[in-house]
Amino acid sequence: MRITRFFLARAALACLFILAGLGSATAAPITSKCLAVAENLSNVMRVAYRTAELAANEVRITFVGHSTFIVESPQGVRIATDYAGWHGRGPVPDVVTMNHAHDTHYTDTPDPAIKHVLRGWNPKGGWADHNLTVGDVYIRNVPTNIRTWSEGGTEKFGNSVFIFEVAGICIGHLGHLHHELTLQQLGQIGQLDVVMVAVDGVFTLDHGGILKVLKELQARLVIPMHFFGSLDGFQESLRETHDIEVSKSKTVVISPATMPRKPKLLVLPGF
């Protein structure tokens, strides 16, 4: 009952933000499935991993390393997150996302063959505003702030949480997150099924803050990134609330029907 009330409150809050606008162009339209909170969590099942061709309700996620993942849709749309000029093996992505923390998360010279280059900040000032459909993928962003290491200050809207809605699954990449999420940002993000989160605990948000963010987002599948070595401490901090799986494969295939019943931390090999 508490979970149901939490989700209903989150959905109501999101709707208020959308209707009011809040002076931000980042609120997604009503067509967003992430914002229409999960209808029946009791019907979810264990995650199944395989490398076969994608069915209409499947998504393939491959960890390239650092904060870069390749997300592939049933129609073959390829997305590279936190793209710094390298996307691993395979065809040039159709879409790349970037964040402004430092140059391992963006590039000023993306491959000209990339059709959609989505910067998580606005070089002209203000916030980035992305709201588009590419093939069978709906993509939007929610801006957050980042620290400016050289000055000890803050770059407003220098990072974005990018959200990919594909095959009935809502995937959120938190980017180079430096602070806990506000109620407004949580409402704009909505209910995620999968969250990719930086867990180094030093250059990004500290572990206590990360645990709070994960608790608020309520995603069923958590994939760590930006971890620079051992994950033992972070895994232990989630062991009471999440199943832990350390995969030998960089790739996982998921679908709505195979999401885990209990929240899971899935560690893909990388750095």
C-alpha atoms as an extended CHARMM CRD file, in Angstrom:
* protein
*
       271  EXT
         1         1  MET       CA              0.0000000000        0.0000000000        0.0000000000  PROA      1               0.0000000000
         2         2  ARG       CA              2.8680000000        2.4190000000        0.8590000000  PROA      2               0.0000000000
         3         3  ILE       CA              4.5250000000        1.6820000000       -2.5040000000  PROA      3               0.0000000000
         4         4  THR       CA              1.2360000000        2.2720000000       -4.3230000000  PROA      4               0.0000000000
         5         5  ARG       CA              0.7350000000        5.6100000000       -2.5460000000  PROA      5               0.0000000000
         6         6  PHE       CA              4.3430000000        6.5800000000       -3.3510000000  PROA      6               0.0000000000
         7         7  PHE       CA              3.8870000000        5.8570000000       -7.0550000000  PROA      7               0.0000000000
         8         8  LEU       CA              0.5110000000        7.6470000000       -7.1860000000  PROA      8               0.0000000000
         9         9  ALA       CA              2.0390000000       10.6600000000       -5.4750000000  PROA      9               0.0000000000
        10        10  ARG       CA              4.9740000000       10.6130000000       -7.9080000000  PROA      10              0.0000000000
        11        11  ALA       CA              2.6150000000       10.4450000000      -10.8990000000  PROA      11              0.0000000000
        12        12  ALA       CA              0.4700000000       13.2660000000       -9.5410000000  PROA      12              0.0000000000
        13        13  LEU       CA              3.5510000000       15.3960000000       -8.9240000000  PROA      13              0.0000000000
        14        14  ALA       CA              4.8140000000       14.7370000000      -12.4360000000  PROA      14              0.0000000000
        15        15  CYS       CA              1.4730000000       15.7450000000      -13.9180000000  PROA      15              0.0000000000
        16        16  LEU       CA              1.5100000000       19.0060000000      -11.9420000000  PROA      16              0.0000000000
        17        17  PHE       CA              4.9740000000       19.8160000000      -13.2430000000  PROA      17              0.0000000000
        18        18  ILE       CA              3.9280000000       19.0830000000      -16.8070000000  PROA      18              0.0000000000
        19        19  LEU       CA              0.7860000000       21.2120000000      -16.5880000000  PROA      19              0.0000000000
        20        20  ALA       CA              2.4680000000       24.0830000000      -14.8010000000  PROA      20              0.0000000000
        21        21  GLY       CA              5.5350000000       23.9990000000      -17.0090000000  PROA      21              0.0000000000
        22        22  LEU       CA              7.7240000000       25.2880000000      -14.1550000000  PROA      22              0.0000000000
        23        23  GLY       CA              9.5070000000       27.4960000000      -16.6560000000  PROA      23              0.0000000000
        24        24  SER       CA             11.3660000000       24.4680000000      -18.0060000000  PROA      24              0.0000000000
        25        25  ALA       CA             11.1970000000       22.8570000000      -21.4210000000  PROA      25              0.0000000000
        26        26  THR       CA             12.3650000000       19.5240000000      -20.0310000000  PROA      26              0.0000000000
        27        27  ALA       CA              8.9770000000       18.2070000000      -18.8680000000  PROA      27              0.0000000000
        28        28  ALA       CA              8.0210000000       15.4240000000      -21.2530000000  PROA      28              0.0000000000
        29        29  PRO       CA              4.6230000000       15.2370000000      -22.9580000000  PROA      29              0.0000000000
        30        30  ILE       CA              1.8410000000       13.0110000000      -21.7070000000  PROA      30              0.0000000000
        31        31  THR       CA              2.9290000000       10.3300000000      -24.2080000000  PROA      31              0.0000000000
        32        32  SER       CA              5.8480000000        9.4620000000      -21.9040000000  PROA      32              0.0000000000
        33        33  LYS       CA              5.3800000000        5.9530000000      -20.5350000000  PROA      33              0.0000000000
        34        34  CYS       CA              7.9290000000        6.5700000000      -17.7690000000  PROA      34              0.0000000000
        35        35  LEU       CA              5.6940000000        9.2700000000      -16.3740000000  PROA      35              0.0000000000
        36        36  ALA       CA              2.6550000000        7.0090000000      -16.5050000000  PROA      36              0.0000000000
        37        37  VAL       CA              3.9000000000        5.0590000000      -13.4940000000  PROA      37              0.0000000000
        38        38  ALA       CA              4.1750000000        1.2390000000      -13.6980000000  PROA      38              0.0000000000
        39        39  GLU       CA              0.6550000000       -0.1600000000      -13.5780000000  PROA      39              0.0000000000
        40        40  ASN       CA              1.1740000000       -3.5390000000      -11.9430000000  PROA      40              0.0000000000
        41        41  LEU       CA              4.5030000000       -4.3940000000      -10.3290000000  PROA      41              0.0000000000
        42        42  SER       CA              3.1810000000       -7.7850000000       -9.1780000000  PROA      42              0.0000000000
        43        43  ASN       CA              3.3560000000       -9.1970000000      -12.6980000000  PROA      43              0.0000000000
        44        44  VAL       CA              7.0950000000       -8.7380000000      -13.2150000000  PROA      44              0.0000000000
        45        45  MET       CA              9.4290000000      -11.7410000000      -13.4420000000  PROA      45              0.0000000000
        46        46  ARG       CA             13.1510000000      -12.4970000000      -13.2070000000  PROA      46              0.0000000000
        47        47  VAL       CA             15.5160000000      -10.9690000000      -15.7420000000  PROA      47              0.0000000000
        48        48  ALA       CA             16.5390000000      -13.2810000000      -18.5690000000  PROA      48              0.0000000000
        49        49  TYR       CA             19.8360000000      -12.6240000000      -20.3550000000  PROA      49              0.0000000000
        50        50  ARG       CA             20.6450000000      -13.8060000000      -23.8530000000  PROA      50              0.0000000000
        51        51  THR       CA             22.2800000000      -12.5730000000      -27.0270000000  PROA      51              0.0000000000
        52        52  ALA       CA             19.7380000000      -13.6710000000      -29.6500000000  PROA      52              0.0000000000
        53        53  GLU       CA             18.2040000000      -11.2490000000      -32.1650000000  PROA      53              0.0000000000
        54        54  LEU       CA             15.9370000000       -8.7460000000      -30.4930000000  PROA      54              0.0000000000
        55        55  ALA       CA             12.2140000000       -9.3670000000      -30.3650000000  PROA      55              0.0000000000
        56        56  ALA       CA              9.7390000000       -6.4860000000      -30.5380000000  PROA      56              0.0000000000
        57        57  ASN       CA              9.7100000000       -6.1540000000      -26.7380000000  PROA      57              0.0000000000
        58        58  GLU       CA             13.4530000000       -6.4640000000      -26.0860000000  PROA      58              0.0000000000
        59        59  VAL       CA             16.3110000000       -4.0260000000      -25.5910000000  PROA      59              0.0000000000
        60        60  ARG       CA             20.0240000000       -4.8200000000      -25.7020000000  PROA      60              0.0000000000
        61        61  ILE       CA             22.4080000000       -2.9310000000      -23.4050000000  PROA      61              0.0000000000
        62        62  THR       CA             26.1790000000       -3.2460000000      -23.7850000000  PROA      62              0.0000000000
        63        63  PHE       CA             28.6490000000       -1.6410000000      -21.3800000000  PROA      63              0.0000000000
        64        64  VAL       CA             31.4840000000       -0.1050000000      -23.4010000000  PROA      64              0.0000000000
        65        65  GLY       CA             33.1900000000        1.2920000000      -20.3000000000  PROA      65              0.0000000000
        66        66  HSD       CA             33.4340000000        4.3660000000      -18.0530000000  PROA      66              0.0000000000
        67        67  SER       CA             29.9440000000        5.8800000000      -18.5560000000  PROA      67              0.0000000000
        68        68  THR       CA             29.3380000000        4.7200000000      -22.1070000000  PROA      68              0.0000000000
        69        69  PHE       CA             26.6920000000        2.1370000000      -22.9340000000  PROA      69              0.0000000000
        70        70  ILE       CA             25.2730000000        1.0910000000      -26.2810000000  PROA      70              0.0000000000
        71        71  VAL       CA             21.4930000000        0.7990000000      -26.1310000000  PROA      71              0.0000000000
        72        72  GLU       CA             19.9370000000       -1.0560000000      -29.0840000000  PROA      72              0.0000000000
        73        73  SER       CA             16.2430000000       -1.0960000000      -29.9470000000  PROA      73              0.0000000000
        74        74  PRO       CA             14.1760000000       -3.7610000000      -31.7400000000  PROA      74              0.0000000000
        75        75  GLN       CA             14.2320000000       -1.6050000000      -34.9010000000  PROA      75              0.0000000000
        76        76  GLY       CA             18.0150000000       -1.3570000000      -34.7330000000  PROA      76              0.0000000000
        77        77  VAL       CA             18.4010000000        2.1600000000      -33.3380000000  PROA      77              0.0000000000
        78        78  ARG       CA             21.8080000000        2.4280000000      -31.6290000000  PROA      78              0.0000000000
        79        79  ILE       CA             22.4300000000        4.9440000000      -28.8500000000  PROA      79              0.0000000000
        80        80  ALA       CA             25.7990000000        5.6590000000      -27.1870000000  PROA      80              0.0000000000
        81        81  THR       CA             25.6730000000        7.3730000000      -23.7880000000  PROA      81              0.0000000000
        82        82  ASP       CA             28.2750000000        9.8490000000      -22.4830000000  PROA      82              0.0000000000
        83        83  TYR       CA             29.9910000000        9.6870000000      -25.8600000000  PROA      83              0.0000000000
        84        84  ALA       CA             33.5370000000       11.0790000000      -25.9020000000  PROA      84              0.0000000000
        85        85  GLY       CA             34.4030000000       10.0400000000      -29.4440000000  PROA      85              0.0000000000
        86        86  TRP       CA             34.5670000000        6.2920000000      -28.7970000000  PROA      86              0.0000000000
        87        87  HSD       CA             31.6480000000        3.8910000000      -28.8250000000  PROA      87              0.0000000000
        88        88  GLY       CA             33.3460000000        0.5080000000      -28.9130000000  PROA      88              0.0000000000
        89        89  ARG       CA             32.7950000000       -1.9290000000      -31.7370000000  PROA      89              0.0000000000
        90        90  GLY       CA             29.9430000000       -1.9210000000      -34.1990000000  PROA      90              0.0000000000
        91        91  PRO       CA             28.2520000000        0.5810000000      -36.5070000000  PROA      91              0.0000000000
        92        92  VAL       CA             28.2830000000        4.2940000000      -35.8220000000  PROA      92              0.0000000000
        93        93  PRO       CA             25.4700000000        5.0890000000      -33.3720000000  PROA      93              0.0000000000
        94        94  ASP       CA             22.3350000000        6.8230000000      -34.5950000000  PROA      94              0.0000000000
        95        95  VAL       CA             22.2150000000        8.8800000000      -31.3930000000  PROA      95              0.0000000000
        96        96  VAL       CA             24.8600000000        9.9460000000      -28.8970000000  PROA      96              0.0000000000
        97        97  THR       CA             24.3620000000       11.7160000000      -25.5760000000  PROA      97              0.0000000000
        98        98  MET       CA             27.0310000000       13.7270000000      -23.7930000000  PROA      98              0.0000000000
        99        99  ASN       CA             27.5810000000       15.5190000000      -20.4780000000  PROA      99              0.0000000000
       100       100  HSD       CA             29.8220000000       18.4460000000      -19.6630000000  PROA      100             0.0000000000
       101       101  ALA       CA             31.6550000000       17.3190000000      -16.4990000000  PROA      101             0.0000000000
       102       102  HSD       CA             34.9430000000       16.7540000000      -18.3290000000  PROA      102             0.0000000000
       103       103  ASP       CA             36.2070000000       15.4900000000      -21.6670000000  PROA      103             0.0000000000
       104       104  THR       CA             35.7660000000       11.7870000000      -20.9760000000  PROA      104             0.0000000000
       105       105  HSD       CA             32.0210000000       12.4230000000      -21.1890000000  PROA      105             0.0000000000
       106       106  TYR       CA             31.7950000000       14.5340000000      -24.3370000000  PROA      106             0.0000000000
       107       107  THR       CA             33.6230000000       15.5170000000      -27.4980000000  PROA      107             0.0000000000
       108       108  ASP       CA             33.6520000000       18.6990000000      -29.5460000000  PROA      108             0.0000000000
       109       109  THR       CA             34.2840000000       16.6800000000      -32.7030000000  PROA      109             0.0000000000
       110       110  PRO       CA             31.6700000000       13.8960000000      -32.9270000000  PROA      110             0.0000000000
       111       111  ASP       CA             31.6780000000       11.6120000000      -35.9490000000  PROA      111             0.0000000000
       112       112  PRO       CA             29.7720000000       13.5120000000      -38.6860000000  PROA      112             0.0000000000
       113       113  ALA       CA             27.9370000000       10.2780000000      -39.5530000000  PROA      113             0.0000000000
       114       114  ILE       CA             26.0340000000       10.4650000000      -36.2330000000  PROA      114             0.0000000000
       115       115  LYS       CA             22.5460000000       11.7530000000      -36.9950000000  PROA      115             0.0000000000
       116       116  HSD       CA             21.6000000000       13.0010000000      -33.5230000000  PROA      116             0.0000000000
       117       117  VAL       CA             24.1980000000       14.5370000000      -31.1750000000  PROA      117             0.0000000000
       118       118  LEU       CA             22.4840000000       15.3600000000      -27.8800000000  PROA      118             0.0000000000
       119       119  ARG       CA             24.4950000000       17.5030000000      -25.4810000000  PROA      119             0.0000000000
       120       120  GLY       CA             23.3440000000       17.3790000000      -21.8740000000  PROA      120             0.0000000000
       121       121  TRP       CA             24.0910000000       21.0810000000      -21.4730000000  PROA      121             0.0000000000
       122       122  ASN       CA             23.3270000000       24.1170000000      -23.6200000000  PROA      122             0.0000000000
       123       123  PRO       CA             26.5160000000       25.7260000000      -24.9930000000  PROA      123             0.0000000000
       124       124  LYS       CA             24.5480000000       28.9560000000      -25.4580000000  PROA      124             0.0000000000
       125       125  GLY       CA             23.4350000000       29.0440000000      -21.8230000000  PROA      125             0.0000000000
       126       126  GLY       CA             20.3890000000       27.8320000000      -19.9380000000  PROA      126             0.0000000000
       127       127  TRP       CA             19.4020000000       24.1860000000      -19.9870000000  PROA      127             0.0000000000
       128       128  ALA       CA             19.4870000000       21.5560000000      -22.7020000000  PROA      128             0.0000000000
       129       129  ASP       CA             16.0990000000       20.5830000000      -24.0820000000  PROA      129             0.0000000000
       130       130  HSD       CA             15.8210000000       17.2510000000      -25.8870000000  PROA      130             0.0000000000
       131       131  ASN       CA             12.4940000000       15.6720000000      -26.6790000000  PROA      131             0.0000000000
       132       132  LEU       CA             12.5210000000       13.5280000000      -29.7860000000  PROA      132             0.0000000000
       133       133  THR       CA             11.6250000000       10.1890000000      -31.2960000000  PROA      133             0.0000000000
       134       134  VAL       CA             14.1930000000        8.2270000000      -33.3020000000  PROA      134             0.0000000000
       135       135  GLY       CA             12.7170000000        5.1040000000      -34.8570000000  PROA      135             0.0000000000
       136       136  ASP       CA             11.1280000000        3.1810000000      -31.9970000000  PROA      136             0.0000000000
       137       137  VAL       CA             12.9180000000        5.1310000000      -29.2270000000  PROA      137             0.0000000000
       138       138  TYR       CA             11.5890000000        8.1990000000      -27.4260000000  PROA      138             0.0000000000
       139       139  ILE       CA             14.3940000000       10.2930000000      -25.8720000000  PROA      139             0.0000000000
       140       140  ARG       CA             14.2000000000       13.1470000000      -23.3960000000  PROA      140             0.0000000000
       141       141  ASN       CA             16.3930000000       14.7500000000      -20.7360000000  PROA      141             0.0000000000
       142       142  VAL       CA             16.1720000000       16.2760000000      -17.2670000000  PROA      142             0.0000000000
       143       143  PRO       CA             19.0000000000       18.7620000000      -16.5030000000  PROA      143             0.0000000000
       144       144  THR       CA             21.0300000000       18.7390000000      -13.2690000000  PROA      144             0.0000000000
       145       145  ASN       CA             23.9420000000       20.8660000000      -12.0440000000  PROA      145             0.0000000000
       146       146  ILE       CA             27.6280000000       19.9450000000      -11.8980000000  PROA      146             0.0000000000
       147       147  ARG       CA             30.5920000000       21.1870000000       -9.8890000000  PROA      147             0.0000000000
       148       148  THR       CA             33.2090000000       23.3480000000      -11.5440000000  PROA      148             0.0000000000
       149       149  TRP       CA             36.4090000000       21.8150000000      -10.1750000000  PROA      149             0.0000000000
       150       150  SER       CA             38.7350000000       24.6750000000      -11.1420000000  PROA      150             0.0000000000
       151       151  GLU       CA             36.6550000000       27.3160000000       -9.3760000000  PROA      151             0.0000000000
       152       152  GLY       CA             34.8820000000       25.2680000000       -6.7250000000  PROA      152             0.0000000000
       153       153  GLY       CA             31.5540000000       26.5680000000       -7.9580000000  PROA      153             0.0000000000
       154       154  THR       CA             28.5690000000       25.2100000000       -9.8390000000  PROA      154             0.0000000000
       155       155  GLU       CA             27.7820000000       24.9700000000      -13.5410000000  PROA      155             0.0000000000
       156       156  LYS       CA             24.0130000000       25.1230000000      -13.6600000000  PROA      156             0.0000000000
       157       157  PHE       CA             22.4550000000       22.5320000000      -15.9830000000  PROA      157             0.0000000000
       158       158  GLY       CA             25.8510000000       21.1090000000      -16.9780000000  PROA      158             0.0000000000
       159       159  ASN       CA             24.6160000000       17.5100000000      -16.7550000000  PROA      159             0.0000000000
       160       160  SER       CA             21.4760000000       15.7600000000      -17.9280000000  PROA      160             0.0000000000
       161       161  VAL       CA             19.6830000000       12.6150000000      -16.9190000000  PROA      161             0.0000000000
       162       162  PHE       CA             18.8520000000       11.0760000000      -20.2990000000  PROA      162             0.0000000000
       163       163  ILE       CA             15.7820000000        8.8640000000      -20.5030000000  PROA      163             0.0000000000
       164       164  PHE       CA             15.2060000000        6.3290000000      -23.2690000000  PROA      164             0.0000000000
       165       165  GLU       CA             11.7600000000        4.7940000000      -23.6570000000  PROA      165             0.0000000000
       166       166  VAL       CA             11.8400000000        1.7520000000      -25.8920000000  PROA      166             0.0000000000
       167       167  ALA       CA              9.9390000000       -1.5480000000      -26.1290000000  PROA      167             0.0000000000
       168       168  GLY       CA              7.8840000000       -0.6780000000      -23.0540000000  PROA      168             0.0000000000
       169       169  ILE       CA             11.0170000000       -0.1430000000      -20.9280000000  PROA      169             0.0000000000
       170       170  CYS       CA             12.1430000000        3.1400000000      -19.3470000000  PROA      170             0.0000000000
       171       171  ILE       CA             15.9300000000        3.4320000000      -19.1220000000  PROA      171             0.0000000000
       172       172  GLY       CA             17.6000000000        6.3130000000      -17.2860000000  PROA      172             0.0000000000
       173       173  HSD       CA             21.2740000000        7.2520000000      -17.5980000000  PROA      173             0.0000000000
       174       174  LEU       CA             22.1240000000        9.6200000000      -14.7330000000  PROA      174             0.0000000000
       175       175  GLY       CA             25.2830000000       10.9400000000      -16.3490000000  PROA      175             0.0000000000
       176       176  HSD       CA             27.8750000000       12.6600000000      -14.1450000000  PROA      176             0.0000000000
       177       177  LEU       CA             25.4450000000       13.2620000000      -11.2900000000  PROA      177             0.0000000000
       178       178  HSD       CA             26.8720000000       15.5600000000       -8.5810000000  PROA      178             0.0000000000
       179       179  HSD       CA             23.8810000000       16.0990000000       -6.2940000000  PROA      179             0.0000000000
       180       180  GLU       CA             20.7160000000       14.4420000000       -5.0330000000  PROA      180             0.0000000000
       181       181  LEU       CA             17.6460000000       14.8870000000       -7.1940000000  PROA      181             0.0000000000
       182       182  THR       CA             15.0510000000       17.4950000000       -6.3420000000  PROA      182             0.0000000000
       183       183  LEU       CA             11.3310000000       16.7550000000       -6.1870000000  PROA      183             0.0000000000
       184       184  GLN       CA             10.9360000000       18.5780000000       -9.4840000000  PROA      184             0.0000000000
       185       185  GLN       CA             13.6060000000       16.4420000000      -11.1420000000  PROA      185             0.0000000000
       186       186  LEU       CA             12.1450000000       13.2260000000       -9.7090000000  PROA      186             0.0000000000
       187       187  GLY       CA              8.7350000000       14.2080000000      -11.0490000000  PROA      187             0.0000000000
       188       188  GLN       CA             10.1510000000       14.9820000000      -14.4850000000  PROA      188             0.0000000000
       189       189  ILE       CA             12.0730000000       11.6970000000      -14.6230000000  PROA      189             0.0000000000
       190       190  GLY       CA              9.1000000000        9.5400000000      -13.6260000000  PROA      190             0.0000000000
       191       191  GLN       CA              9.2590000000        5.7860000000      -12.9960000000  PROA      191             0.0000000000
       192       192  LEU       CA             12.3540000000        4.1000000000      -14.4060000000  PROA      192             0.0000000000
       193       193  ASP       CA             12.7690000000        0.3730000000      -14.9930000000  PROA      193             0.0000000000
       194       194  VAL       CA             16.5420000000        0.5480000000      -15.4910000000  PROA      194             0.0000000000
       195       195  VAL       CA             18.9720000000        3.1040000000      -14.0830000000  PROA      195             0.0000000000
       196       196  MET       CA             22.6430000000        3.5140000000      -14.9980000000  PROA      196             0.0000000000
       197       197  VAL       CA             24.4540000000        5.2900000000      -12.1740000000  PROA      197             0.0000000000
       198       198  ALA       CA             28.0130000000        6.4840000000      -11.5130000000  PROA      198             0.0000000000
       199       199  VAL       CA             29.2670000000        4.9100000000       -8.2860000000  PROA      199             0.0000000000
       200       200  ASP       CA             32.8570000000        6.1330000000       -7.8860000000  PROA      200             0.0000000000
       201       201  GLY       CA             31.6740000000        8.1200000000       -4.8420000000  PROA      201             0.0000000000
       202       202  VAL       CA             34.2970000000       10.8550000000       -5.2660000000  PROA      202             0.0000000000
       203       203  PHE       CA             34.1340000000       12.5740000000       -8.6480000000  PROA      203             0.0000000000
       204       204  THR       CA             30.3600000000       12.2010000000       -8.7510000000  PROA      204             0.0000000000
       205       205  LEU       CA             27.7840000000       11.9240000000       -5.9540000000  PROA      205             0.0000000000
       206       206  ASP       CA             28.9470000000       10.2370000000       -2.7240000000  PROA      206             0.0000000000
       207       207  HSD       CA             27.6180000000        6.7610000000       -1.9190000000  PROA      207             0.0000000000
       208       208  GLY       CA             25.1560000000        7.9870000000        0.6940000000  PROA      208             0.0000000000
       209       209  GLY       CA             23.6230000000       10.3120000000       -1.8560000000  PROA      209             0.0000000000
       210       210  ILE       CA             23.5440000000        7.5820000000       -4.4920000000  PROA      210             0.0000000000
       211       211  LEU       CA             21.6750000000        5.2210000000       -2.1750000000  PROA      211             0.0000000000
       212       212  LYS       CA             19.0900000000        7.9290000000       -1.5090000000  PROA      212             0.0000000000
       213       213  VAL       CA             18.6540000000        8.5940000000       -5.2350000000  PROA      213             0.0000000000
       214       214  LEU       CA             18.2310000000        4.8820000000       -5.9790000000  PROA      214             0.0000000000
       215       215  LYS       CA             15.6590000000        4.5570000000       -3.1940000000  PROA      215             0.0000000000
       216       216  GLU       CA             13.6810000000        7.4460000000       -4.6470000000  PROA      216             0.0000000000
       217       217  LEU       CA             13.8620000000        6.2370000000       -8.2370000000  PROA      217             0.0000000000
       218       218  GLN       CA             12.7130000000        2.6930000000       -7.3350000000  PROA      218             0.0000000000
       219       219  ALA       CA             14.2020000000        1.1650000000      -10.4980000000  PROA      219             0.0000000000
       220       220  ARG       CA             14.0950000000       -2.6310000000      -10.7140000000  PROA      220             0.0000000000
       221       221  LEU       CA             17.4650000000       -2.9310000000      -12.4290000000  PROA      221             0.0000000000
       222       222  VAL       CA             20.5210000000       -0.8740000000      -11.4070000000  PROA      222             0.0000000000
       223       223  ILE       CA             23.6250000000       -0.9740000000      -13.5990000000  PROA      223             0.0000000000
       224       224  PRO       CA             26.7220000000        0.7120000000      -12.0870000000  PROA      224             0.0000000000
       225       225  MET       CA             29.2300000000        2.6760000000      -14.1610000000  PROA      225             0.0000000000
       226       226  HSD       CA             32.1660000000        5.0270000000      -13.5840000000  PROA      226             0.0000000000
       227       227  PHE       CA             33.4890000000        2.8060000000      -10.7930000000  PROA      227             0.0000000000
       228       228  PHE       CA             37.2820000000        2.6840000000      -11.2290000000  PROA      228             0.0000000000
       229       229  GLY       CA             38.0830000000       -0.6290000000       -9.5640000000  PROA      229             0.0000000000
       230       230  SER       CA             36.4350000000       -2.5970000000       -6.7720000000  PROA      230             0.0000000000
       231       231  LEU       CA             32.6850000000       -2.3920000000       -6.2660000000  PROA      231             0.0000000000
       232       232  ASP       CA             32.6700000000       -4.4830000000       -3.0860000000  PROA      232             0.0000000000
       233       233  GLY       CA             31.6760000000       -1.6840000000       -0.7330000000  PROA      233             0.0000000000
       234       234  PHE       CA             28.8910000000       -0.4070000000       -2.9470000000  PROA      234             0.0000000000
       235       235  GLN       CA             27.5470000000       -3.9140000000       -3.5050000000  PROA      235             0.0000000000
       236       236  GLU       CA             27.4400000000       -4.5520000000        0.2360000000  PROA      236             0.0000000000
       237       237  SER       CA             25.4920000000       -1.3380000000        0.8140000000  PROA      237             0.0000000000
       238       238  LEU       CA             22.7430000000       -2.6360000000       -1.4990000000  PROA      238             0.0000000000
       239       239  ARG       CA             22.7390000000       -6.2870000000       -0.4580000000  PROA      239             0.0000000000
       240       240  GLU       CA             19.7270000000       -5.9810000000        1.8830000000  PROA      240             0.0000000000
       241       241  THR       CA             17.5130000000       -4.3470000000       -0.7340000000  PROA      241             0.0000000000
       242       242  HSD       CA             18.8590000000       -5.7160000000       -4.0250000000  PROA      242             0.0000000000
       243       243  ASP       CA             19.9050000000       -9.0270000000       -5.4770000000  PROA      243             0.0000000000
       244       244  ILE       CA             23.5050000000       -8.8230000000       -6.6920000000  PROA      244             0.0000000000
       245       245  GLU       CA             24.6800000000      -10.2840000000       -9.9790000000  PROA      245             0.0000000000
       246       246  VAL       CA             28.1770000000       -9.9270000000      -11.4150000000  PROA      246             0.0000000000
       247       247  SER       CA             27.9770000000      -10.7820000000      -15.0970000000  PROA      247             0.0000000000
       248       248  LYS       CA             30.7850000000      -12.1630000000      -17.2200000000  PROA      248             0.0000000000
       249       249  SER       CA             29.2300000000      -10.5820000000      -20.2970000000  PROA      249             0.0000000000
       250       250  LYS       CA             29.2330000000       -6.9030000000      -21.2010000000  PROA      250             0.0000000000
       251       251  THR       CA             25.8030000000       -7.3250000000      -22.7720000000  PROA      251             0.0000000000
       252       252  VAL       CA             22.3340000000       -7.9260000000      -21.3580000000  PROA      252             0.0000000000
       253       253  VAL       CA             19.0070000000       -8.2940000000      -23.1790000000  PROA      253             0.0000000000
       254       254  ILE       CA             15.9150000000       -7.2840000000      -21.2170000000  PROA      254             0.0000000000
       255       255  SER       CA             12.1720000000       -7.0250000000      -21.7620000000  PROA      255             0.0000000000
       256       256  PRO       CA              9.2140000000       -5.8500000000      -19.6570000000  PROA      256             0.0000000000
       257       257  ALA       CA              8.2160000000       -9.4480000000      -18.9450000000  PROA      257             0.0000000000
       258       258  THR       CA             11.6550000000      -10.4090000000      -17.6600000000  PROA      258             0.0000000000
       259       259  MET       CA             12.3940000000       -7.5650000000      -15.2680000000  PROA      259             0.0000000000
       260       260  PRO       CA             13.3820000000       -8.8180000000      -11.8020000000  PROA      260             0.0000000000
       261       261  ARG       CA             10.7490000000       -9.2070000000       -9.0870000000  PROA      261             0.0000000000
       262       262  LYS       CA             13.1990000000       -7.9430000000       -6.4550000000  PROA      262             0.0000000000
       263       263  PRO       CA             15.4100000000       -4.9610000000       -7.3860000000  PROA      263             0.0000000000
       264       264  LYS       CA             18.7550000000       -6.1140000000       -8.7670000000  PROA      264             0.0000000000
       265       265  LEU       CA             22.2400000000       -4.6440000000       -9.0410000000  PROA      265             0.0000000000
       266       266  LEU       CA             23.7070000000       -5.9800000000      -12.2640000000  PROA      266             0.0000000000
       267       267  VAL       CA             27.4600000000       -5.4390000000      -12.6180000000  PROA      267             0.0000000000
       268       268  LEU       CA             28.6660000000       -5.5930000000      -16.2110000000  PROA      268             0.0000000000
       269       269  PRO       CA             32.4460000000       -5.8820000000      -16.7510000000  PROA      269             0.0000000000
       270       270  GLY       CA             34.0350000000       -2.5440000000      -17.4900000000  PROA      270             0.0000000000
       271       271  PHE       CA             35.5190000000        0.4040000000      -15.6610000000  PROA      271             0.0000000000
